[in-house]
């Protein structure tokens, strides 16, 4: 599977998102994803499923070092002591000695970013995380985090799909050698998959609309997609995106949908997003 090289990390360009997946459903999907070729699994302390993800990793039979595992520290746990405790608890639940990538899940303006980034760096220095990064950081905060970090940050995980133009965040990531990891890559509710430009490309390439959108993601420089699915049959479909390419015209037509500026994940604790 194609990987994105980002400041020393080699991140598989397609990962399994596990938000909302729980228990046996979650562990079964993780194990099946690894069996069909996925090598990247994304979870978070806040998802309440790290134990199930760990069970899936072990049940898959795939060697630990062959899988890129990401978890995240929740925005209320970004004080130095809390972040350390969160990272250790995540490892305990996952049954791992280290994660490949530890992210700040959401920024918290009530806790100094310098304290959080220093604590994040310590988890790397002490071997709890092989790489570190952030999630849901708009450009100003991202630049600040990059400047504060001793070790290079390897990723900013953000909502990313054709209905949301993330070119400003992408530009900062690219300049810093970071990956942009996109969650909700297929948007939600199916409307995106019925867009004429996507349906036409699917017909032209003999692919599903979902495969076209995921191909659009991974064909962009430094970009990773982590679709979540609850259906095992969808895993194989999602992974079959590395043996064809969209034309420049198809890429541009899909990217033009970003004019919709349709953001799904916006909460009362969200940062101030970059203007559209």
ROTORLUM-985045 format. One line per 4 residues: number of its first residue (from 1); their letters; for each residue x, y, z of N, C-alpha, C. Coordinates in Angstrom, 3 decimals, padded with zeros to 6 digits. Each point is the difference from the previous one (the first is absolute). Last residue first. Layout:
BEGIN
NUM) a) X/Y/Z/X/Y/Z/X/Y/Z  ... .
***
This chain:
BEGIN
276) xxxx) -013.283/030.523/005.020/-000.118/-000.718/-001.290/000.546/000.852/-001.136  001.864/000.468/005.112/-001.146/000.401/-000.830/000.026/-000.714/-001.346  002.025/-002.288/004.427/000.420/000.918/-001.049/-001.221/000.404/-000.822  -001.071/-001.423/004.976/000.496/-000.584/-001.251/000.511/001.088/-000.937 .
272) xxxx) -000.303/-000.421/005.464/-000.497/000.869/-001.061/000.621/-000.453/-001.314  -000.711/-003.757/003.710/000.740/001.251/-000.158/-000.679/000.900/-001.030  -002.862/-003.554/003.041/000.836/000.096/-001.208/000.790/001.308/-000.016  -003.400/-001.693/003.265/001.410/000.111/000.382/000.928/000.109/-001.215 .
268) xxxx) -004.752/-000.532/-000.412/000.174/001.223/000.788/001.449/000.178/000.456  -000.719/-002.621/-004.585/-000.550/-000.124/001.349/000.223/001.282/000.786  000.088/-002.732/-005.106/000.191/001.329/000.566/-000.712/000.023/001.343  000.728/-003.255/-004.475/000.410/-000.111/001.406/000.361/001.374/000.556 .
264) xxxx) -001.492/-000.476/-004.593/-000.870/-000.861/000.805/000.309/000.127/001.486  000.462/003.446/-004.489/000.749/-000.640/001.092/-000.963/-000.794/000.874  000.278/002.443/-005.087/-000.907/-000.769/000.852/000.807/-000.777/001.043  000.728/003.201/-004.126/000.457/000.316/001.360/-000.873/-000.685/001.053 .
260) xxxx) -000.090/000.296/-005.128/-001.143/-000.206/000.907/000.351/000.362/001.439  003.182/-000.100/-003.634/-000.700/001.279/000.125/-001.200/-000.112/000.941  002.700/-003.748/-001.493/000.348/000.616/001.277/-000.634/001.365/000.207  -000.098/-002.768/-004.047/-001.144/-000.170/000.906/000.259/000.641/001.361 .
256) xxxx) 003.349/-000.338/-003.453/-000.869/001.180/-000.123/-001.239/-000.091/000.889  003.135/-003.646/-000.540/000.462/001.029/000.949/-000.898/001.230/-000.021  -000.779/-003.394/-003.170/-000.392/-000.460/001.340/000.402/001.045/001.042  001.309/000.808/-004.412/-001.466/000.062/000.084/-000.488/-000.433/001.376 .
252) xxxx) 004.626/-000.347/-001.003/-000.414/001.398/000.139/-001.510/000.127/000.160  001.834/-004.290/-000.844/000.434/000.487/001.316/-000.506/001.425/000.237  -000.668/-001.831/-004.268/-000.888/-000.635/000.996/000.347/000.481/001.406  002.789/001.427/-003.476/-001.326/000.622/-000.136/-000.978/-000.583/001.016 .
248) xxxx) 004.327/-001.867/-000.354/000.067/001.336/000.616/-001.360/000.683/-000.043  -000.266/-005.262/-000.003/000.655/001.011/-000.830/000.059/001.336/000.749  000.040/-004.853/002.515/-000.919/000.990/-000.559/000.801/000.997/-000.839  001.328/-005.316/001.039/000.236/001.411/000.313/-001.070/000.862/-000.650 .
244) xxxx) 001.204/-005.520/001.915/-000.497/000.880/-001.071/000.260/001.432/000.431  000.948/-003.781/002.818/000.346/-000.555/-001.322/-000.651/000.778/-001.140  -000.537/000.467/004.955/001.390/000.307/-000.331/000.421/-000.508/-001.377  -004.180/-000.526/002.772/000.065/001.354/-000.592/001.403/000.354/-000.486 .
240) xxxx) -002.757/-003.700/002.825/000.332/-000.206/-001.424/000.049/001.332/-000.749  -001.283/-000.640/004.708/001.442/-000.209/-000.168/000.422/-000.078/-001.465  -004.622/000.451/001.406/000.749/001.211/000.350/001.494/-000.147/-000.272  -002.840/-003.780/-000.632/-000.282/001.048/-000.991/000.859/001.238/000.278 .
236) xxxx) 000.110/-003.471/003.133/000.725/-000.388/-001.218/-000.183/001.058/-001.085  -002.429/000.612/003.998/001.447/000.111/000.235/000.795/-000.301/-001.268  -004.813/-000.503/000.456/000.455/001.309/-000.470/001.507/000.149/000.147  -002.389/-003.815/001.640/000.133/-000.065/-001.462/000.509/001.321/-000.581 .
232) xxxx) -000.974/-000.437/004.700/001.250/-000.664/-000.396/000.188/-000.012/-001.515  -002.618/003.715/003.003/-000.300/-001.149/-000.862/001.285/-000.619/-000.537  -000.582/004.095/002.582/-000.456/-001.056/000.906/-000.271/-001.284/-000.789  003.501/004.506/-000.650/-001.119/-000.774/-000.521/-000.399/-001.018/001.043 .
228) xxxx) 003.301/004.778/-000.984/-000.592/-000.939/000.951/-001.101/-000.762/-000.731  004.666/002.648/-001.957/-001.441/-000.237/000.017/-000.405/-000.981/001.101  004.283/003.037/-001.099/-000.341/-001.033/000.984/-001.515/-000.205/000.056  004.463/002.164/-003.262/-001.443/-000.048/000.269/-000.290/-001.131/000.971 .
224) xxxx) 004.386/003.490/-001.722/-000.431/-001.300/000.506/-001.507/000.072/000.237  004.248/003.013/-002.746/-001.367/-000.141/000.518/-000.345/-001.450/000.322  003.880/002.561/-002.324/000.052/-000.006/001.461/-001.312/-000.261/000.691  -000.588/001.366/-005.017/001.288/-000.183/000.696/-000.166/-000.001/001.514 .
220) xxxx) -003.901/-001.839/-003.212/000.529/001.312/000.371/001.291/-000.192/000.805  -002.657/-003.667/-001.371/000.737/000.510/-001.156/000.538/001.407/000.252  -002.822/-002.423/003.075/001.377/-000.516/000.033/000.827/000.464/-001.188  -004.673/001.446/000.435/000.795/000.286/001.195/001.451/-000.407/-000.198 .
216) xxxx) -003.047/-001.147/-003.357/000.230/001.452/-000.005/000.851/000.399/001.207  -001.552/-004.400/-000.183/001.131/000.208/-000.923/000.351/001.480/-000.085  -003.783/-001.146/002.446/001.213/-000.388/000.731/001.243/000.140/-000.876  -004.173/000.834/-002.009/000.289/001.029/001.012/001.270/-000.356/000.782 .
212) xxxx) -001.541/-003.139/-003.184/000.441/001.231/-000.676/000.375/001.059/001.030  -001.922/-004.002/001.527/001.398/-000.198/-000.420/000.545/001.241/-000.692  -004.551/-000.018/001.176/000.853/000.061/001.193/001.472/-000.176/-000.340  -003.290/-000.512/-003.440/000.213/001.401/000.381/000.902/000.138/001.237 .
208) xxxx) 000.807/-004.341/-002.910/-001.133/000.543/000.741/000.266/001.481/000.301  002.032/-002.319/-004.491/000.169/-000.035/001.457/-001.282/000.476/000.676  001.671/000.005/-004.833/-000.531/-001.286/000.433/000.180/-000.221/001.490  001.083/003.985/-002.748/001.081/-000.867/000.498/-000.498/-001.385/000.414 .
204) xxxx) -002.973/003.433/-001.722/001.152/000.008/-000.912/001.074/-001.003/000.421  -003.821/000.753/002.767/-000.388/-000.704/-001.224/001.214/-000.132/-000.935  000.552/002.531/003.869/-000.184/-001.405/000.366/-000.335/-000.831/-001.238  000.229/004.651/-000.462/001.342/-000.572/000.134/-000.085/-001.486/000.350 .
200) xxxx) -004.036/002.391/-000.158/000.593/-000.102/-001.346/001.389/-000.633/000.052  -002.193/000.949/004.072/-000.694/-001.098/-000.694/000.612/-000.214/-001.390  001.502/003.678/002.414/000.497/-001.232/000.624/-000.625/-001.215/-000.671  -001.377/004.330/-001.284/001.420/-000.152/-000.377/000.583/-001.302/000.554 .
196) xxxx) -004.601/001.177/001.081/000.233/-000.411/-001.393/001.476/-000.203/-000.347  -001.944/-000.838/004.963/000.405/001.174/-000.780/000.355/-000.437/-001.429  -001.226/-002.838/003.837/-000.935/000.171/-001.125/000.326/001.233/-000.845  002.331/-001.270/004.021/000.198/-001.114/-000.932/-000.982/000.046/-001.173 .
192) xxxx) -000.206/003.169/003.606/001.242/000.185/-000.740/000.147/-001.064/-001.092  -003.607/-000.308/003.101/-000.183/001.023/-001.027/001.225/000.203/-000.869  -000.496/-003.021/004.010/-000.112/-000.501/-001.367/-000.134/001.038/-001.096  000.696/-000.112/005.158/-001.373/000.075/-000.495/-000.184/-000.332/-001.465 .
188) xxxx) 004.619/002.077/001.983/-000.976/-000.858/000.667/-001.334/000.123/-000.688  005.620/000.471/-001.288/-001.058/000.849/000.520/-000.972/-000.899/000.761  004.101/-001.637/-001.572/-001.126/-000.205/-000.929/-001.190/000.877/000.363  004.051/000.005/002.636/000.432/000.245/-001.382/-001.116/-000.173/-001.030 .
184) xxxx) 000.717/000.366/005.246/-001.245/000.197/-000.774/000.309/000.178/-001.485  004.391/000.812/002.316/-001.118/-000.800/000.513/-001.294/000.447/-000.674  005.573/000.352/-001.320/-001.385/000.442/-000.118/-000.990/-000.963/000.631  005.429/001.854/000.196/-000.794/-001.229/000.156/-001.468/000.406/000.066 .
180) xxxx) 004.933/002.109/-001.765/-001.368/000.376/000.336/-000.797/-001.308/000.036  005.538/000.770/000.841/-001.128/-000.586/-000.717/-001.287/000.686/000.432  005.035/002.413/000.053/-000.987/-000.799/000.723/-001.020/-000.628/-000.948  003.854/003.278/-000.629/000.288/-001.407/-000.233/-000.966/-000.948/000.685 .
176) xxxx) -000.064/004.957/-000.285/000.669/-000.563/001.181/000.350/-001.477/-000.169  -002.333/002.476/-003.370/001.208/000.798/000.258/000.807/-000.574/001.162  -004.218/-001.942/-001.048/001.006/-000.278/-001.046/001.308/000.732/000.285  -003.705/000.874/002.850/000.502/-001.373/000.167/001.130/-000.287/-000.993 .
172) xxxx) -002.275/004.048/-000.470/000.861/000.035/001.187/000.597/-001.386/000.254  -003.099/000.336/-003.487/001.204/000.766/-000.343/000.966/000.061/001.182  -004.298/-001.993/000.570/000.898/-000.836/-000.783/001.315/000.728/-000.294  -003.521/002.355/002.065/000.649/-000.921/000.938/001.020/-000.862/-000.739 .
168) xxxx) -002.553/002.754/-002.697/000.828/000.832/000.889/000.764/-000.868/000.997  -003.161/-002.005/-003.014/001.271/000.357/-000.647/000.884/000.871/000.895  -004.501/-002.517/000.359/001.012/000.077/001.050/001.358/000.438/-000.561  -005.673/-000.192/-001.175/001.319/000.385/-000.533/000.991/000.160/001.162 .
164) xxxx) -004.618/-002.961/-000.638/000.663/000.910/000.934/001.412/000.282/-000.502  -003.121/-003.132/-002.084/-000.876/001.122/000.342/000.654/001.035/000.917  002.130/-004.221/-001.491/-000.147/000.969/-001.088/-000.901/001.195/000.318  002.658/-002.174/004.055/-000.808/-000.645/-001.042/-000.247/001.044/-001.084 .
160) xxxx) 002.103/-000.492/005.364/000.440/000.231/-001.373/-000.844/-000.828/-000.955  001.257/001.579/005.545/-001.100/-000.382/-000.887/000.397/000.359/-001.432  004.110/-000.922/003.096/-001.101/000.956/-000.098/-001.139/-000.596/-000.825  005.280/-000.745/002.409/-001.194/-000.735/-000.409/-001.200/000.942/000.058 .
156) xxxx) 005.516/000.458/-000.553/-001.161/000.714/000.528/-001.209/-000.756/-000.527  005.550/-001.520/000.692/-001.331/000.036/-000.612/-000.910/000.999/000.701  004.745/-000.829/001.090/-000.104/-000.741/-001.258/-001.368/000.098/-000.660  003.674/003.055/003.279/-001.352/-000.564/-000.003/-000.206/-000.675/-001.351 .
152) xxxx) 004.895/000.692/002.368/-000.927/000.406/-001.057/-001.370/-000.647/000.196  003.053/001.183/004.247/-000.045/-001.016/-001.055/-000.952/000.476/-001.090  000.322/002.987/003.415/001.398/-000.375/-000.223/000.099/-001.028/-001.123  -004.025/003.759/000.589/000.388/-001.404/000.146/001.483/-000.232/-000.286 .
148) xxxx) -002.628/004.228/-000.384/000.234/-000.369/001.399/000.617/-001.389/000.162  -001.336/001.854/-004.292/001.100/000.812/000.542/000.365/-000.431/001.419  -003.735/-002.017/-002.118/001.234/-000.384/-000.711/001.195/000.730/000.610  -004.255/001.207/001.546/000.392/-001.322/000.506/001.306/-000.468/-000.641 .
144) xxxx) -001.920/004.016/-001.583/000.476/000.175/001.375/000.503/-001.336/000.559  -002.080/000.013/-004.217/001.326/000.641/-000.078/000.615/000.142/001.395  -004.372/-001.577/-000.176/000.916/-001.000/-000.546/001.409/000.568/-000.086  -003.549/002.826/001.245/000.363/-000.907/001.094/001.005/-001.039/-000.471 .
140) xxxx) -001.724/002.873/-003.267/000.768/000.792/000.974/000.475/-000.880/001.152  -002.800/-002.003/-003.456/001.363/000.362/-000.405/000.796/000.750/001.067  -003.773/-003.428/001.682/000.019/000.943/-001.131/001.395/000.598/-000.162  -001.355/-004.825/002.259/000.725/001.255/000.204/-000.119/000.858/-001.254 .
136) xxxx) -001.540/-004.752/001.226/-000.951/001.119/000.061/000.682/001.327/000.328  003.142/-003.779/001.175/-001.240/-000.243/-000.722/-000.918/001.203/000.199  005.718/-001.709/000.386/-001.175/000.707/000.508/-001.222/-000.375/-000.841  005.104/-002.498/001.368/-000.666/000.938/-000.888/-001.218/000.603/000.669 .
132) xxxx) 004.689/-003.838/000.297/-001.009/000.855/000.633/-000.595/000.963/-001.022  002.875/-005.206/000.553/-000.146/001.309/-000.657/-001.118/000.765/000.692  001.336/-004.057/001.838/001.123/000.105/-000.949/000.005/001.343/-000.707  -001.785/-001.210/005.095/-000.473/000.262/-001.364/001.207/000.133/-000.916 .
128) xxxx) 000.760/-001.139/004.416/-001.427/-000.350/000.024/-000.614/000.162/-001.387  004.720/000.981/001.504/-000.350/-001.207/-000.736/-001.451/-000.438/000.072  002.634/003.994/001.700/-000.026/-001.138/000.922/-000.526/-001.272/-000.652  000.243/004.159/-002.380/001.349/-000.212/000.540/000.055/-001.259/000.871 .
124) xxxx) -004.198/001.412/-001.641/000.844/-000.520/-001.079/001.394/-000.331/000.519  -003.031/002.051/002.881/-000.495/-001.367/-000.284/000.831/-000.646/-001.107  000.857/004.505/001.102/000.538/-000.939/000.995/-000.493/-001.420/-000.252  -001.673/003.570/-002.656/001.381/-000.346/-000.354/000.597/-001.010/000.988 .
120) xxxx) -004.212/001.781/000.985/-000.108/-000.892/-001.157/001.391/-000.462/-000.441  -000.253/003.262/003.316/-000.399/-001.310/000.547/-000.116/-001.032/-001.121  000.868/004.437/-001.261/001.156/-000.524/000.729/-000.309/-001.396/000.558  -003.496/002.341/-002.039/000.952/-000.476/-001.008/001.260/-000.561/000.669 .
116) xxxx) -003.302/001.953/002.791/-000.519/-001.190/-000.665/001.021/-000.581/-000.974  000.964/004.106/002.102/000.001/-001.090/000.994/-000.427/-001.308/-000.657  -000.243/003.911/-002.593/001.404/-000.339/000.251/000.102/-001.165/000.989  -004.190/001.987/-000.951/000.418/-000.936/-001.043/001.446/-000.439/000.216 .
112) xxxx) -003.397/001.500/003.985/001.041/000.550/-000.898/000.477/-001.052/-000.998  -004.981/000.077/001.888/001.271/-000.598/000.421/001.088/000.494/-000.952  -004.520/001.249/-000.629/000.150/000.219/001.439/001.325/-000.562/000.530  -001.678/-000.447/-004.605/000.559/001.331/000.260/000.228/000.277/001.485 .
108) xxxx) 000.051/-004.577/-003.043/-000.712/000.515/001.169/000.601/001.349/000.387  -000.397/-003.826/-004.580/000.718/000.990/000.819/-000.868/000.467/001.170  -000.387/-004.975/-002.039/-000.519/001.343/-000.286/000.815/000.981/000.829  001.710/-004.361/-000.303/-001.255/-000.230/-000.731/-000.661/001.314/-000.435 .
104) xxxx) 005.211/-001.423/000.532/-000.895/000.849/000.790/-001.332/000.000/-000.757  003.329/-004.203/-000.751/-000.492/001.313/-000.417/-000.705/000.730/001.140  003.699/-004.303/-001.414/-000.846/000.545/001.064/-000.355/001.431/-000.365  002.033/-004.773/-002.557/-000.290/001.431/-000.064/-000.947/000.370/001.132 .
100) xxxx) 001.831/-004.349/-000.325/000.806/000.595/-001.061/-000.193/001.500/-000.055  -000.385/-002.835/004.624/-000.780/000.234/-001.221/000.931/000.621/-001.036  001.301/-003.474/004.222/000.067/001.337/-000.595/-001.016/000.086/-001.128  000.164/-003.802/002.782/001.090/000.713/000.671/000.096/001.442/-000.486 .
96) xxxx) -004.704/-002.973/000.116/001.201/000.302/-000.783/001.049/000.687/000.870  -004.892/-001.278/000.667/000.908/-001.128/000.180/001.285/000.166/-000.791  -004.059/002.949/000.634/000.344/-000.584/-001.300/000.842/-001.269/000.140  -001.140/002.489/003.899/-001.237/-000.512/-000.617/000.292/-000.690/-001.335 .
92) xxxx) 003.605/002.101/002.201/-000.483/-001.122/000.806/-001.244/-000.624/-000.629  001.713/003.921/-001.900/000.875/-001.151/-000.280/-000.457/-001.234/000.762  -002.252/004.028/000.885/-000.293/-000.463/-001.366/000.839/-001.230/-000.335  000.871/002.200/004.058/-001.258/-000.745/000.074/-000.394/-000.541/-001.377 .
88) xxxx) 003.780/002.804/000.299/000.267/-001.295/000.642/-001.260/-000.854/000.061  -000.416/004.385/-001.653/000.801/-000.813/-000.923/000.263/-001.386/000.588  -002.205/003.180/002.721/-000.860/-000.422/-001.120/000.753/-000.924/-000.948  002.386/002.045/003.518/-000.903/-001.029/000.536/-000.890/-000.552/-001.111 .
84) xxxx) 002.773/003.641/-001.070/000.807/-001.194/000.252/-000.889/-001.161/000.468  -002.025/004.159/-000.496/000.357/-000.546/-001.314/000.807/-001.286/000.172  -001.117/002.475/003.872/-001.174/-000.681/-000.577/000.338/-000.649/-001.333  003.251/002.664/002.168/-000.211/-001.251/000.740/-001.154/-000.796/-000.606 .
80) xxxx) 000.957/004.301/-001.943/001.120/-000.936/-000.130/-000.254/-001.344/000.686  -004.180/002.631/-001.949/001.017/000.377/000.977/001.064/-001.085/000.017  -003.981/-000.533/-002.607/001.204/000.520/-000.647/000.995/000.657/000.953  -004.747/-002.328/-000.099/001.151/-000.662/000.639/001.339/000.530/-000.503 .
76) xxxx) -004.515/001.131/-001.616/-000.026/000.351/001.426/001.224/-000.550/000.736  -000.820/-000.882/-004.703/000.338/001.409/000.211/-000.041/000.431/001.458  001.322/-005.084/-001.653/-001.179/000.872/-000.041/000.338/001.407/000.481  003.275/-003.608/-002.521/-000.264/000.488/001.356/-001.129/001.031/-000.067 .
72) xxxx) 001.313/-004.410/-003.450/-000.075/001.442/000.243/-000.325/000.292/001.461  002.202/-004.041/-003.871/-001.024/000.346/000.973/000.161/001.469/000.383  001.699/-003.967/-004.042/-000.130/001.375/000.487/-001.017/000.048/001.130  003.316/-003.776/-002.950/-001.109/000.222/000.934/000.057/001.430/000.534 .
68) xxxx) 001.908/-003.510/-004.130/000.164/001.362/000.505/-001.234/000.327/000.848  002.503/-004.910/-001.427/-001.233/000.804/000.078/000.304/001.358/000.627  003.160/-003.670/-000.497/-000.510/000.194/-001.363/-001.214/000.915/-000.028  002.280/-001.542/004.012/000.767/001.043/-000.673/-000.427/000.234/-001.444 .
64) xxxx) -002.106/-003.462/002.728/-000.210/001.337/000.558/000.721/001.076/-000.815  -001.585/-004.526/-002.405/001.040/000.415/000.942/-000.209/001.443/000.450  -004.103/-003.171/-001.437/000.999/000.842/-000.669/000.994/000.496/001.048  -004.008/-002.617/000.928/001.195/-000.785/-000.301/001.082/000.791/-000.715 .
60) xxxx) -004.628/001.114/001.884/000.293/000.033/-001.440/001.160/-000.915/-000.375  -001.603/000.936/004.552/-000.748/-001.052/-000.702/000.373/-000.087/-001.476  001.828/003.462/002.805/000.545/-001.313/000.367/-000.679/-001.125/-000.794  -001.584/004.408/-000.602/001.397/-000.064/-000.442/000.577/-001.394/000.272 .
56) xxxx) -004.296/000.932/001.669/000.004/-000.194/-001.451/001.405/-000.111/-000.560  -000.560/001.072/004.562/-000.412/-001.394/-000.239/000.035/-000.314/-001.492  000.805/004.444/001.247/001.119/-000.861/000.361/-000.307/-001.471/-000.225  -003.466/003.109/-000.583/000.997/000.154/-001.072/001.195/-000.907/000.278 .
52) xxxx) -003.238/000.246/003.342/-000.497/-000.772/-001.155/000.969/000.101/-001.172  000.912/002.585/003.823/000.139/-001.430/000.325/-000.406/-000.857/-001.194  -000.632/004.656/-000.353/001.408/-000.399/-000.149/000.219/-001.471/000.359  -004.097/003.074/-000.166/000.110/-001.295/-000.684/001.445/-000.493/-000.111 .
48) xxxx) -002.171/004.400/001.475/-000.431/-001.073/000.887/000.123/-001.383/-000.620  001.016/004.766/-001.540/-000.888/-000.907/-000.725/-000.505/-001.145/000.876  003.250/003.478/001.320/-001.403/000.413/000.079/-000.962/-000.966/-000.697  004.803/-000.554/-000.136/-000.497/-000.239/001.356/-001.500/000.278/000.076 .
44) xxxx) 001.746/-001.390/-004.740/000.189/001.135/000.906/-000.512/-000.392/001.370  001.584/-002.037/-005.440/-000.927/-000.002/001.125/000.283/001.232/000.854  001.374/-002.728/-005.047/-000.100/001.263/000.734/-001.037/-000.126/001.108  003.471/-003.110/-003.551/-001.235/000.018/000.798/000.024/001.240/000.890 .
40) xxxx) 002.661/-002.692/-004.445/-000.100/001.259/000.741/-001.362/-000.002/000.699  001.481/-003.062/-003.465/001.127/-000.025/000.926/000.019/001.255/000.871  -003.351/-003.411/-003.608/000.234/001.249/000.732/001.224/-000.160/000.901  -001.821/-003.713/-002.618/001.101/000.822/-000.484/000.201/001.357/000.647 .
36) xxxx) -003.120/-003.894/000.886/-000.177/000.345/-001.424/001.037/001.022/-000.483  -000.054/-001.581/004.555/000.067/-001.194/-000.851/-000.104/000.356/-001.482  -000.541/003.344/003.278/001.406/-000.398/-000.111/000.153/-001.230/-000.882  -004.353/001.465/000.911/000.706/001.024/-000.780/001.459/-000.391/-000.195 .
32) xxxx) -002.631/-002.666/002.849/-000.310/-000.232/-001.414/000.721/001.007/-000.892  000.371/000.506/004.696/000.662/-001.234/-000.428/-000.218/-000.254/-001.491  -002.259/003.636/001.924/001.442/000.248/000.001/000.737/-001.232/-000.521  -004.625/-000.396/000.640/000.311/000.829/-001.171/001.492/000.299/-000.088 .
28) xxxx) -001.598/-002.383/003.773/-000.166/-000.798/-001.216/000.356/000.772/-001.252  -000.048/002.198/004.195/001.152/-000.903/-000.088/-000.074/-000.851/-001.258  -003.668/002.929/000.823/001.245/000.730/-000.235/001.178/-000.960/-000.173  -004.181/-001.791/001.180/-000.098/000.570/-001.352/001.315/000.684/-000.364 .
24) xxxx) -000.513/-001.621/004.399/000.339/-001.052/-000.982/-000.100/000.507/-001.439  000.180/003.998/003.271/-000.070/-001.410/000.347/000.411/-000.949/-001.108  -001.207/004.861/-001.727/000.177/-000.468/001.373/000.057/-001.528/000.056  000.125/004.939/-003.317/000.038/-001.462/000.013/000.322/-000.472/001.425 .
20) xxxx) -000.089/004.705/-001.212/-001.355/-000.582/000.188/000.005/-001.534/-000.020  004.348/002.107/-002.015/-000.952/000.795/000.793/-001.382/-000.637/-000.086  004.260/-001.380/-002.226/-000.808/-000.851/000.882/-000.976/000.776/000.883  003.184/-000.087/-005.030/-000.515/000.831/001.081/-000.946/-000.830/000.856 .
16) xxxx) 004.136/-001.538/-003.343/-001.355/-000.281/000.489/-000.324/000.956/001.129  003.447/000.968/-004.333/-000.114/-000.570/001.340/-001.446/-000.282/000.331  003.777/001.328/-004.282/-001.371/-000.359/000.342/000.006/-000.628/001.389  004.054/001.490/-001.757/-000.892/001.046/-000.505/-001.481/-000.291/000.239 .
12) xxxx) 004.456/-001.348/003.068/-000.815/-000.575/-001.082/-001.121/000.956/-000.401  004.644/001.625/002.103/-001.404/-000.183/000.388/-000.777/-000.607/-001.163  005.123/000.955/002.151/-000.543/-000.545/-001.240/-001.431/-000.435/000.300  003.725/003.742/002.312/-001.062/-001.003/000.126/-000.416/-000.463/-001.388 .
8) xxxx) 003.248/003.427/000.524/000.534/-001.217/000.597/-001.026/-001.085/000.236  -001.258/004.289/-001.895/000.933/000.298/001.094/000.471/-001.255/000.737  -003.172/-001.200/-003.525/-000.234/001.275/000.681/000.946/000.131/001.187  -001.844/-003.115/-004.632/001.182/000.253/000.827/-000.136/001.394/000.607 .
4) xxxx) -003.720/-003.790/-001.824/000.393/001.407/-000.034/001.188/000.176/000.940  -001.868/-004.583/-002.874/000.179/000.715/001.263/000.412/001.439/-000.256  -002.534/-004.701/-002.617/000.709/001.275/-000.088/000.089/000.665/001.380  -000.433/-005.381/-000.548/-000.848/001.205/000.000/000.880/001.251/000.000 .
***
